[in-house]
């Protein structure tokens, strides 16, 4: 059989500077890109190729961390900046840097960005920056090797496909680890500096500016003049901040454990510390040498007064940017990166959540952070200035994209206008946030650690973990108060509601349909859970059926999204959302077809072929989920923290499957999909074409 040779596409070498300014009426922010061809680009096939690739990767990572440091300052001239690569063909690669200037600061932003490129090229990187990156790369390789038998087949399939199509090597995790151990010690500051200099030699050859016509930017001649001729003679070498400090000293007192029990249904251990904090542990080997932390509490923004609700999200960022202990935000970022620790914190509608992950050896560092989130949160004026700038830019950009108005129409159709808990973030929302409210909201929502349940899942030594919990969490100040869920309910549409948003330019439309209503109060957890399975199986059925009809038979859309949920407890509401893109002229036709398919489902018991598909999907999902740490977190939190599921759920998939019958699906379609009372929102362009 004749072998097909892959064609080669050679991109001519560019040496002359070229500036292109593009206008996009739906561009919310100005975007500036600087491109430079990677003249030494090679497909990775040898050890030397890998060394070059790693050296370039280290250089990019260091530059990005520096840009992140500047971005986190309120004095930054841009909203975002960084560096990456793109390969449009297998034989060539482009280095590119980008930044998003703040409003009316294009020239200052461009000069500042060029200053940092010049600093990067002229002075290079520091030894501490290099050491941090090398340590991080080696740690990641070691973790991948330890979990090599946990990698999905699809990952290997993609590697093999890439190897066949491009010739790039596809080494095993063991080979990669051994190569890293051999190559990384050879990578020096001098070698990284060579790559840094080549990446933006002569400040790149191509600049692309994308901006809305309403934005004021310098002329092409002015931008070119700055790019080619501007030079700051006062640029100095970069100084790497010391981040090797602890967030706090280890408490001298080890708190006592008040009670311990084993939950056999979930395979977890439950501990209560003397200050009332509850700890739940589940040891797994799904990811070796890695552990996950989930800290969950009932509460959320629904507990806030309406006037305080807009400050919920800014409250978290306000705290984070203020730093922890003696460490600044930028020092924390470096510390977490070098330690391979991930942390996130959020205030949602009905809960507060803290999550994190790390190697067990970094457990104390993670616990120190969490301790300070509760015990000593900081709120600095500089942090609020940064947060305020970011939210102002977000609010100011609202309305530039047609999808902004589409989202606004959807939210207002469901929740009414000016709903403080559900609203797009525009200038009206921005004008309601302030630092005093944000700080108060944070301290209120995270003021009682005993109202949270601390869940730990993964590969760890249980005694070490519990001992650290006793030191870092057992000494936190707590109270006996415990919050319950509070759900806000709004008047749902009682008749057919339809709205068409005419915004934007193009030949693409969007359809959003929502079927909502109220359900009777349900105190029994098992019956409530059965309702959730009922609406979820209906969601899966709709997903299959609408894909067959709308996408395949009608050729109406590339893809359809279906989401369903039941919200609340004593006062329960449900919602099923169907959304898809299509030709603007077909939005009503395809909506009618969706309604027609729903009526078919309502008219008779569902064909057994679909029932078996759903049952098999549940079985297969359970087989995979049993080996996912995140799935176990969901079960533990729903069953032991939020009281939303009976505790047999994790062990009896067949009982769940037995609820799925042709008649139950027909009944669900009748119950949750009222074809006389639903919301439809369409997005169609004002003008066709570009």
C-alpha positions as CSV (number, residue, x, y, z in Angstrom):
1,X,0.0,0.0,0.0
2,X,1.3,3.4,-1.0
3,X,2.3,5.5,2.0
4,X,0.8,9.0,2.2
5,X,3.4,11.7,2.8
6,X,2.4,14.6,5.0
7,X,2.7,17.9,3.1
8,X,5.1,20.5,4.4
9,X,4.2,24.2,4.6
10,X,7.1,26.6,4.8
11,X,6.4,30.0,6.2
12,X,8.8,32.6,4.7
13,X,11.1,34.3,7.2
14,X,9.9,37.8,8.1
15,X,12.5,40.5,8.9
16,X,10.7,43.8,8.4
17,X,8.4,45.2,11.1
18,X,4.7,45.1,10.2
19,X,1.8,46.6,12.2
20,X,-1.8,45.6,11.6
21,X,-4.7,47.4,13.2
22,X,-8.1,45.5,13.1
23,X,-11.5,46.8,14.2
24,X,-14.0,44.6,15.8
25,X,-17.3,46.2,17.0
26,X,-17.8,43.4,19.6
27,X,-14.3,43.6,21.1
28,X,-14.7,44.5,24.8
29,X,-11.0,45.2,25.4
30,X,-8.1,46.4,23.3
31,X,-5.8,43.4,22.6
32,X,-2.2,43.9,21.5
33,X,0.0,41.0,20.2
34,X,3.7,41.0,19.3
35,X,4.8,38.1,17.1
36,X,8.2,36.8,16.4
37,X,9.1,33.6,14.4
38,X,11.0,31.0,16.4
39,X,13.9,30.7,14.0
40,X,15.4,27.7,15.9
41,X,12.1,25.8,16.0
42,X,12.5,22.0,15.9
43,X,10.0,19.2,16.3
44,X,11.0,17.3,19.5
45,X,12.6,14.1,18.3
46,X,15.9,14.0,20.2
47,X,17.3,14.8,23.7
48,X,18.7,18.0,22.4
49,X,15.4,19.0,21.0
50,X,13.8,18.4,24.4
51,X,16.4,20.5,26.1
52,X,15.7,23.4,23.8
53,X,12.0,23.0,24.3
54,X,12.3,23.0,28.1
55,X,14.6,26.0,28.0
56,X,12.1,28.0,26.0
57,X,9.3,26.8,28.3
58,X,11.2,28.0,31.3
59,X,11.8,31.4,29.7
60,X,8.1,31.8,28.9
61,X,7.0,30.8,32.4
62,X,9.4,33.3,34.1
63,X,8.2,36.1,31.8
64,X,4.6,35.3,32.6
65,X,5.2,35.3,36.4
66,X,6.8,38.7,36.1
67,X,3.8,40.0,34.1
68,X,1.4,38.5,36.7
69,X,3.3,40.4,39.4
70,X,2.8,43.7,37.6
71,X,-0.8,43.0,36.8
72,X,-1.6,42.4,40.4
73,X,-0.5,46.0,41.2
74,X,-3.0,48.8,41.0
75,X,-0.2,50.8,39.3
76,X,-0.2,48.4,36.3
77,X,-0.8,50.0,33.0
78,X,-2.6,46.8,31.7
79,X,-5.4,44.5,32.7
80,X,-3.6,41.4,31.5
81,X,-0.2,40.5,29.9
82,X,1.8,37.4,29.1
83,X,3.7,35.3,26.6
84,X,3.0,32.1,24.7
85,X,3.6,30.2,21.5
86,X,1.4,29.1,18.6
87,X,2.1,26.7,15.8
88,X,-0.1,26.9,12.7
89,X,2.0,24.3,10.8
90,X,4.2,21.5,12.0
91,X,7.4,23.1,10.6
92,X,7.1,26.5,12.3
93,X,6.3,28.2,15.5
94,X,5.6,31.7,16.6
95,X,6.5,33.3,20.0
96,X,4.0,36.0,20.9
97,X,3.5,38.4,23.8
98,X,0.3,40.2,24.5
99,X,-1.3,42.8,26.8
100,X,-4.7,44.4,27.4
101,X,-4.2,48.1,28.1
102,X,-6.4,49.8,30.6
103,X,-8.8,52.4,29.4
104,X,-7.1,55.5,27.9
105,X,-3.7,54.1,28.7
106,X,-2.7,52.5,25.3
107,X,0.5,54.5,24.9
108,X,1.6,54.1,28.6
109,X,0.8,50.4,28.5
110,X,2.7,49.8,25.3
111,X,5.8,51.6,26.6
112,X,5.6,49.7,29.9
113,X,5.3,46.4,28.1
114,X,8.2,47.2,25.8
115,X,10.2,48.1,29.0
116,X,9.6,44.7,30.4
117,X,10.5,42.9,27.1
118,X,13.7,44.9,27.0
119,X,14.4,44.0,30.6
120,X,13.8,40.4,29.9
121,X,16.0,40.4,26.8
122,X,18.8,42.7,28.1
123,X,19.2,41.4,31.6
124,X,17.8,37.9,31.4
125,X,16.5,35.8,34.3
126,X,17.7,35.3,37.8
127,X,19.1,32.1,39.3
128,X,16.2,31.9,41.8
129,X,13.6,32.1,39.0
130,X,15.4,29.4,37.1
131,X,15.7,27.1,40.2
132,X,12.0,27.5,40.9
133,X,11.0,26.6,37.4
134,X,13.3,23.6,37.2
135,X,12.0,22.3,40.6
136,X,8.4,22.7,39.4
137,X,9.0,20.8,36.1
138,X,10.7,17.9,37.9
139,X,8.0,17.7,40.5
140,X,5.3,17.5,37.8
141,X,7.3,14.8,35.9
142,X,7.6,12.8,39.1
143,X,3.9,13.0,39.9
144,X,3.0,12.0,36.3
145,X,5.3,9.0,36.6
146,X,3.8,8.0,40.0
147,X,0.4,8.0,38.4
148,X,1.3,6.6,35.0
149,X,-1.3,3.7,35.4
150,X,-4.1,6.3,36.1
151,X,-3.8,8.1,32.8
152,X,-6.8,7.9,30.5
153,X,-6.6,6.0,27.2
154,X,-7.7,9.1,25.3
155,X,-4.5,10.9,26.5
156,X,-2.4,8.2,24.9
157,X,-4.5,8.2,21.8
158,X,-3.9,12.0,21.3
159,X,-0.1,11.5,21.8
160,X,0.0,8.7,19.2
161,X,-2.1,10.8,16.8
162,X,0.2,13.8,17.2
163,X,3.3,11.6,16.7
164,X,1.9,10.1,13.5
165,X,0.9,13.5,12.1
166,X,3.9,15.6,13.1
167,X,6.6,13.2,14.0
168,X,6.9,14.7,17.5
169,X,8.2,12.1,20.0
170,X,5.8,10.4,22.4
171,X,7.9,9.2,25.3
172,X,6.5,7.3,28.3
173,X,6.2,9.0,31.7
174,X,9.2,7.0,32.9
175,X,11.3,8.2,30.0
176,X,10.2,11.8,30.5
177,X,11.2,11.7,34.1
178,X,14.6,10.2,33.3
179,X,15.1,12.8,30.6
180,X,14.2,15.6,32.9
181,X,16.6,14.4,35.5
182,X,19.3,14.4,32.9
183,X,18.5,17.6,31.0
184,X,17.3,20.0,33.7
185,X,20.7,20.2,35.5
186,X,22.2,21.2,32.2
187,X,19.9,24.2,31.7
188,X,21.7,27.3,33.0
189,X,20.8,31.0,33.4
190,X,23.0,31.6,30.3
191,X,21.0,29.2,28.2
192,X,17.7,30.6,29.3
193,X,18.9,34.1,28.5
194,X,19.8,33.0,25.0
195,X,16.3,31.8,24.5
196,X,14.8,34.9,26.0
197,X,16.9,37.1,23.7
198,X,15.8,35.1,20.6
199,X,12.2,35.1,21.6
200,X,11.9,38.8,21.1
201,X,14.9,39.8,19.1
202,X,14.5,43.4,17.9
203,X,11.1,43.5,19.8
204,X,9.5,41.1,17.3
205,X,8.6,41.6,13.7
206,X,4.8,41.7,13.7
207,X,2.3,43.7,15.9
208,X,-1.4,43.1,15.8
209,X,-3.8,45.5,17.5
210,X,-7.5,44.5,17.8
211,X,-9.9,47.2,19.1
212,X,-13.5,48.3,18.9
213,X,-14.0,51.4,16.6
214,X,-15.2,53.3,19.7
215,X,-11.8,52.9,21.4
216,X,-9.3,55.7,21.2
217,X,-5.9,54.5,20.2
218,X,-2.8,56.2,18.7
219,X,-2.4,56.4,14.9
220,X,-0.5,53.7,13.0
221,X,2.4,56.1,12.7
222,X,2.5,56.9,16.4
223,X,2.4,53.2,17.4
224,X,5.1,52.3,14.9
225,X,7.3,55.2,16.3
226,X,7.0,53.9,19.9
227,X,7.6,50.3,18.8
228,X,10.7,51.1,16.8
229,X,12.2,54.1,18.6
230,X,11.1,54.3,22.2
231,X,13.8,53.3,24.7
232,X,13.8,53.7,28.4
233,X,17.4,54.3,29.6
234,X,16.4,53.8,33.3
235,X,15.5,50.1,33.0
236,X,17.1,48.0,35.7
237,X,17.5,44.2,36.2
238,X,14.7,42.3,37.7
239,X,14.9,41.5,41.5
240,X,13.2,38.3,42.6
241,X,11.3,38.7,45.9
242,X,12.1,36.2,48.7
243,X,9.1,34.0,49.3
244,X,10.7,31.4,51.6
245,X,8.7,32.5,54.7
246,X,6.0,30.7,56.5
247,X,2.5,32.0,56.6
248,X,2.4,31.6,60.3
249,X,4.2,29.8,63.2
250,X,2.9,26.4,64.1
251,X,0.6,26.7,67.2
252,X,2.2,25.4,70.4
253,X,-1.1,23.7,71.5
254,X,-2.5,20.6,69.9
255,X,-6.3,20.6,70.1
256,X,-8.1,17.5,71.3
257,X,-10.5,15.3,69.3
258,X,-14.0,15.2,70.9
259,X,-15.3,12.3,68.9
260,X,-14.5,9.8,66.1
261,X,-16.6,7.5,64.0
262,X,-16.4,5.5,60.9
263,X,-19.0,5.8,58.1
264,X,-19.1,2.5,56.3
265,X,-21.5,3.6,53.6
266,X,-19.0,6.2,52.3
267,X,-15.8,4.6,53.6
268,X,-14.9,7.7,55.5
269,X,-13.7,8.6,59.0
270,X,-15.4,11.5,60.8
271,X,-13.7,13.5,63.5
272,X,-15.0,16.4,65.6
273,X,-12.4,18.7,67.2
274,X,-12.8,20.3,70.6
275,X,-13.8,23.6,69.0
276,X,-16.6,22.0,67.0
277,X,-14.8,21.8,63.6
278,X,-15.8,18.6,61.8
279,X,-13.1,16.7,59.8
280,X,-14.0,14.0,57.2
281,X,-11.2,11.8,55.6
282,X,-11.3,9.4,52.8
283,X,-8.0,7.7,51.7
284,X,-7.8,6.8,48.0
285,X,-5.0,5.7,45.6
286,X,-6.6,7.3,42.5
287,X,-3.8,9.9,42.4
288,X,-0.7,8.7,44.2
289,X,1.2,11.2,46.3
290,X,-1.6,13.9,46.0
291,X,-4.4,15.0,48.3
292,X,-7.5,17.2,47.9
293,X,-9.1,19.5,50.5
294,X,-12.7,20.7,50.3
295,X,-14.2,23.0,53.0
296,X,-17.9,23.5,52.6
297,X,-20.6,25.4,54.5
298,X,-24.2,26.2,54.1
299,X,-24.8,29.9,53.7
300,X,-23.8,32.0,50.6
301,X,-24.9,35.3,49.1
302,X,-28.6,34.5,49.7
303,X,-27.9,35.1,53.4
304,X,-26.9,38.7,52.6
305,X,-29.1,41.8,52.5
306,X,-30.0,42.7,48.9
307,X,-27.8,45.8,48.9
308,X,-24.8,43.7,50.1
309,X,-25.1,40.9,47.5
310,X,-23.1,42.6,44.7
311,X,-20.0,42.8,47.0
312,X,-19.9,39.0,47.6
313,X,-17.5,38.2,44.7
314,X,-15.3,41.2,45.2
315,X,-15.0,40.3,48.9
316,X,-12.9,37.2,48.2
317,X,-10.6,38.9,45.7
318,X,-10.2,41.8,48.2
319,X,-8.8,39.4,50.8
320,X,-6.7,37.4,48.4
321,X,-4.9,40.4,46.9
322,X,-4.1,41.7,50.4
323,X,-1.7,39.0,51.1
324,X,-1.3,36.6,54.1
325,X,0.8,37.2,57.2
326,X,4.1,38.7,56.1
327,X,3.8,37.6,52.5
328,X,2.5,39.7,49.7
329,X,0.2,38.4,47.0
330,X,3.1,38.0,44.6
331,X,5.2,36.1,47.1
332,X,2.2,33.8,47.8
333,X,1.9,33.0,44.1
334,X,5.5,32.0,43.9
335,X,5.4,30.1,47.1
336,X,2.3,28.1,45.9
337,X,3.9,27.5,42.5
338,X,7.1,26.2,44.0
339,X,5.2,24.0,46.4
340,X,2.6,22.8,43.8
341,X,-0.3,23.9,45.9
342,X,-3.6,25.0,44.4
343,X,-6.1,27.0,46.4
344,X,-9.5,28.6,45.6
345,X,-12.1,30.3,47.7
346,X,-15.6,31.4,46.8
347,X,-19.0,32.6,48.0
348,X,-21.8,31.0,46.0
349,X,-25.6,31.5,46.2
350,X,-26.2,29.0,49.0
351,X,-22.7,28.1,50.3
352,X,-19.1,29.2,51.0
353,X,-16.4,27.0,49.8
354,X,-12.6,26.6,50.2
355,X,-10.7,24.0,48.1
356,X,-7.1,23.1,47.7
357,X,-4.7,20.4,46.6
358,X,-1.1,19.5,47.3
359,X,1.4,16.8,47.8
360,X,1.2,15.4,51.3
361,X,4.7,16.8,52.0
362,X,3.2,20.3,51.6
363,X,0.2,19.7,53.8
364,X,1.3,22.1,56.5
365,X,1.8,25.0,54.1
366,X,-1.7,24.5,52.8
367,X,-3.1,24.3,56.3
368,X,-1.3,27.5,57.3
369,X,-3.0,29.3,54.5
370,X,-6.4,28.1,55.4
371,X,-5.8,29.0,59.1
372,X,-5.1,32.6,58.1
373,X,-8.1,32.8,55.7
374,X,-10.2,32.2,58.9
375,X,-8.1,33.7,61.7
376,X,-6.3,36.7,60.2
377,X,-7.7,37.8,56.8
378,X,-6.1,41.1,55.6
379,X,-7.8,43.9,53.7
380,X,-5.4,46.6,52.4
381,X,-6.2,49.8,50.5
382,X,-3.9,48.8,47.7
383,X,-5.8,45.5,47.3
384,X,-9.1,47.2,47.0
385,X,-7.7,49.6,44.5
386,X,-6.7,46.7,42.3
387,X,-10.0,44.9,42.8
388,X,-12.0,48.0,42.0
389,X,-10.0,48.6,38.8
390,X,-10.7,45.1,37.6
391,X,-14.4,45.2,38.3
392,X,-14.7,48.7,36.8
393,X,-13.1,47.4,33.6
394,X,-15.5,44.5,33.6
395,X,-18.5,46.7,34.1
396,X,-17.3,49.2,31.5
397,X,-16.9,46.5,28.9
398,X,-20.4,45.2,29.4
399,X,-22.6,45.7,26.3
400,X,-19.7,45.6,23.8
401,X,-20.6,42.0,22.8
402,X,-24.0,40.9,21.6
403,X,-23.9,38.0,24.0
404,X,-23.8,40.5,26.9
405,X,-27.3,41.6,26.0
406,X,-28.4,38.0,25.3
407,X,-27.3,37.0,28.8
408,X,-29.0,40.0,30.3
409,X,-32.3,39.1,28.6
410,X,-32.1,35.5,29.8
411,X,-31.4,36.5,33.4
412,X,-34.1,39.1,33.5
413,X,-36.6,36.7,31.9
414,X,-36.0,34.3,34.7
415,X,-35.3,36.5,37.8
416,X,-36.7,39.9,36.9
417,X,-34.9,43.1,36.4
418,X,-32.4,44.5,38.9
419,X,-32.3,41.3,40.9
420,X,-29.4,41.8,43.3
421,X,-28.6,38.1,43.5
422,X,-28.8,37.3,39.8
423,X,-27.7,40.1,37.5
424,X,-25.1,40.8,34.8
425,X,-22.2,42.8,36.1
426,X,-22.6,46.3,34.6
427,X,-22.0,49.8,35.9
428,X,-25.2,49.6,38.1
429,X,-23.7,46.6,39.9
430,X,-20.2,48.2,40.1
431,X,-21.7,51.3,41.8
432,X,-23.0,49.2,44.6
433,X,-19.7,47.6,45.7
434,X,-17.4,49.2,48.3
435,X,-14.5,48.1,50.5
436,X,-16.4,48.3,53.8
437,X,-19.2,46.1,52.6
438,X,-16.8,43.6,50.9
439,X,-14.7,43.2,54.1
440,X,-17.8,42.8,56.3
441,X,-19.3,40.2,53.9
442,X,-16.1,38.2,54.0
443,X,-15.7,38.3,57.7
444,X,-19.4,37.3,58.1
445,X,-19.3,34.5,55.6
446,X,-16.0,33.0,56.9
447,X,-16.3,34.1,60.5
448,X,-17.1,30.8,62.1
449,X,-14.9,27.9,61.0
450,X,-17.1,25.4,62.9
451,X,-19.9,26.1,60.5
452,X,-17.7,24.4,57.8
453,X,-17.0,20.8,57.2
454,X,-13.3,20.0,56.3
455,X,-13.1,17.1,53.8
456,X,-9.9,15.5,52.8
457,X,-9.6,12.9,50.0
458,X,-6.6,11.3,48.4
459,X,-3.2,9.8,49.2
460,X,-2.1,10.9,52.7
461,X,-1.1,9.5,56.1
462,X,-4.2,9.8,58.2
463,X,-2.4,10.4,61.6
464,X,-0.2,13.1,60.2
465,X,-3.2,14.8,58.6
466,X,-5.4,14.7,61.8
467,X,-2.5,15.9,63.9
468,X,-2.0,18.9,61.6
469,X,-5.8,19.5,61.7
470,X,-5.6,19.6,65.5
471,X,-2.8,22.2,65.4
472,X,-4.0,24.5,62.6
473,X,-7.8,24.2,62.8
474,X,-8.4,22.9,66.3
475,X,-7.2,26.2,67.7
476,X,-9.4,28.5,65.6
477,X,-12.0,30.6,67.4
478,X,-15.4,29.2,66.7
479,X,-19.0,29.6,67.9
480,X,-22.0,27.2,68.4
481,X,-24.0,28.9,65.6
482,X,-24.8,26.8,62.5
483,X,-26.4,28.1,59.4
484,X,-29.0,26.4,57.2
485,X,-29.8,26.8,53.6
486,X,-31.8,29.9,52.6
487,X,-33.2,29.9,49.1
488,X,-34.5,33.1,47.4
489,X,-37.5,32.5,45.3
490,X,-38.9,34.8,42.6
491,X,-42.1,34.9,40.7
492,X,-41.6,32.5,37.9
493,X,-43.2,33.2,34.5
494,X,-46.8,32.0,34.5
495,X,-47.2,32.2,30.7
496,X,-45.2,31.9,27.5
497,X,-42.4,34.5,27.5
498,X,-40.4,35.2,24.4
499,X,-37.8,37.8,23.7
500,X,-35.6,38.5,20.7
501,X,-32.3,40.3,21.1
502,X,-31.1,42.0,17.9
503,X,-27.4,42.7,18.4
504,X,-24.2,42.2,16.6
505,X,-23.1,41.4,13.1
506,X,-22.8,38.0,11.4
507,X,-24.9,35.1,10.3
508,X,-25.2,33.2,13.5
509,X,-28.1,33.0,16.0
510,X,-28.6,31.6,19.5
511,X,-31.6,29.9,21.1
512,X,-32.3,29.6,24.8
513,X,-35.3,27.8,26.2
514,X,-36.2,27.4,29.9
515,X,-38.9,25.3,31.4
516,X,-39.4,26.3,35.0
517,X,-41.9,25.8,37.8
518,X,-42.5,25.1,41.5
519,X,-42.5,21.7,43.2
520,X,-44.2,20.7,46.5
521,X,-42.1,20.9,49.6
522,X,-40.3,17.6,50.2
523,X,-38.9,16.7,53.7
524,X,-37.9,13.1,52.9
525,X,-34.4,13.0,51.5
526,X,-34.9,9.8,49.5
527,X,-38.0,11.1,47.7
528,X,-36.2,14.4,47.1
529,X,-33.3,12.5,45.6
530,X,-35.6,10.5,43.5
531,X,-37.0,13.7,42.0
532,X,-33.4,14.8,41.1
533,X,-32.8,11.5,39.3
534,X,-36.1,11.9,37.5
535,X,-35.2,15.3,36.1
536,X,-31.6,14.3,35.4
537,X,-32.7,11.2,33.4
538,X,-35.1,13.5,31.5
539,X,-32.1,15.8,30.8
540,X,-30.1,12.9,29.3
541,X,-33.1,11.7,27.2
542,X,-33.6,15.2,25.8
543,X,-29.9,15.5,25.1
544,X,-30.0,12.3,23.0
545,X,-33.3,13.0,21.3
546,X,-32.6,16.6,20.4
547,X,-29.2,15.8,19.1
548,X,-30.8,13.2,16.8
549,X,-33.5,15.5,15.5
550,X,-32.1,19.1,15.6
551,X,-28.5,18.3,14.8
552,X,-28.7,15.2,12.6
553,X,-32.1,15.1,11.0
554,X,-32.8,18.9,10.7
555,X,-29.1,19.9,10.3
556,X,-30.1,22.8,12.5
557,X,-27.1,23.0,14.9
558,X,-23.7,21.7,15.6
559,X,-24.4,21.0,19.2
560,X,-27.2,21.3,21.8
561,X,-26.8,21.8,25.5
562,X,-29.4,20.5,28.0
563,X,-29.2,21.3,31.7
564,X,-31.7,20.5,34.5
565,X,-31.8,21.0,38.2
566,X,-34.1,21.2,41.2
567,X,-33.3,24.1,43.5
568,X,-34.4,24.5,47.1
569,X,-35.7,22.4,49.9
570,X,-38.9,23.6,51.6
571,X,-39.7,25.9,48.6
572,X,-38.5,24.0,45.6
573,X,-38.3,25.1,42.0
574,X,-37.1,23.3,38.9
575,X,-35.5,24.4,35.7
576,X,-34.6,22.7,32.4
577,X,-32.6,24.7,30.0
578,X,-32.0,24.0,26.3
579,X,-29.6,26.1,24.3
580,X,-28.1,25.9,20.8
581,X,-26.7,28.0,18.0
582,X,-28.3,28.0,14.5
583,X,-29.0,30.2,11.5
584,X,-30.8,33.3,12.6
585,X,-33.7,32.6,10.3
586,X,-34.4,29.2,11.9
587,X,-34.7,30.2,15.6
588,X,-38.4,29.9,15.7
589,X,-38.6,26.9,13.4
590,X,-36.2,24.9,15.5
591,X,-37.9,26.0,18.7
592,X,-41.1,24.6,17.4
593,X,-39.4,21.4,16.6
594,X,-38.0,21.2,20.2
595,X,-41.5,21.7,21.5
596,X,-42.8,19.1,19.1
597,X,-40.3,16.5,20.3
598,X,-41.3,17.3,23.9
599,X,-44.9,16.6,23.1
600,X,-44.0,13.3,21.6
601,X,-42.2,12.3,24.8
602,X,-45.3,13.4,26.8
603,X,-47.7,11.5,24.6
604,X,-46.6,7.9,25.3
605,X,-44.1,5.8,27.3
606,X,-40.6,6.3,26.0
607,X,-39.2,3.7,23.6
608,X,-37.2,1.1,25.6
609,X,-34.2,1.7,23.3
610,X,-33.7,5.1,25.0
611,X,-34.4,3.7,28.4
612,X,-31.6,1.1,28.0
613,X,-29.2,3.8,26.7
614,X,-29.8,5.8,29.8
615,X,-29.4,2.9,32.2
616,X,-26.1,1.9,30.5
617,X,-24.9,5.5,30.7
618,X,-25.5,5.6,34.4
619,X,-23.7,2.3,34.8
620,X,-20.7,3.3,32.8
621,X,-20.5,6.7,34.5
622,X,-20.6,5.0,37.9
623,X,-17.7,2.7,36.9
624,X,-15.5,5.7,36.1
625,X,-16.8,7.9,38.9
626,X,-15.9,5.4,41.6
627,X,-12.2,6.2,40.9
628,X,-12.6,10.0,40.8
629,X,-11.7,12.0,43.9
630,X,-14.0,14.9,42.9
631,X,-17.0,12.5,42.6
632,X,-16.4,11.3,46.1
633,X,-16.3,14.8,47.3
634,X,-19.6,15.5,45.7
635,X,-21.1,12.4,47.4
636,X,-19.6,13.2,50.8
637,X,-20.7,16.9,50.7
638,X,-24.2,16.1,49.5
639,X,-24.8,13.2,51.9
640,X,-23.0,14.5,55.1
641,X,-22.8,18.3,54.8
642,X,-25.8,19.4,52.8
643,X,-28.2,16.5,53.5
644,X,-29.3,16.3,49.9
645,X,-28.8,12.6,49.2
646,X,-29.4,9.3,51.1
647,X,-26.2,7.6,52.2
648,X,-26.8,4.4,50.1
649,X,-26.3,6.4,46.8
650,X,-22.6,5.7,46.5
651,X,-23.1,1.9,46.7
652,X,-26.3,1.1,44.9
653,X,-26.4,2.2,41.3
654,X,-29.0,-0.5,40.4
655,X,-31.5,1.0,42.8
656,X,-31.2,4.3,41.0
657,X,-31.4,2.7,37.6
658,X,-34.6,0.9,38.6
659,X,-36.3,4.2,38.9
660,X,-35.8,4.8,35.1
661,X,-38.7,3.3,33.2
662,X,-40.6,4.2,30.0
663,X,-43.4,5.5,32.2
664,X,-41.2,7.5,34.5
665,X,-39.6,9.3,31.6
666,X,-43.0,10.1,30.1
667,X,-44.2,11.3,33.5
668,X,-41.1,13.5,33.9
669,X,-41.7,15.1,30.5
670,X,-45.2,16.0,31.5
671,X,-44.1,17.2,35.0
672,X,-41.1,19.3,34.1
673,X,-41.8,20.5,30.5
674,X,-44.8,22.7,30.2
675,X,-45.1,23.5,26.5
676,X,-47.6,26.2,27.2
677,X,-45.5,28.0,29.8
678,X,-41.8,28.4,29.0
679,X,-39.2,31.1,28.3
680,X,-37.5,31.5,25.0
681,X,-34.8,34.1,24.3
682,X,-33.3,34.5,20.8
683,X,-30.2,36.3,19.7
684,X,-30.1,37.4,16.1
685,X,-27.7,39.8,14.4
686,X,-28.7,43.4,13.6
687,X,-26.7,43.1,10.4
688,X,-25.7,40.2,8.2
689,X,-22.1,39.5,7.3
690,X,-19.0,41.4,8.5
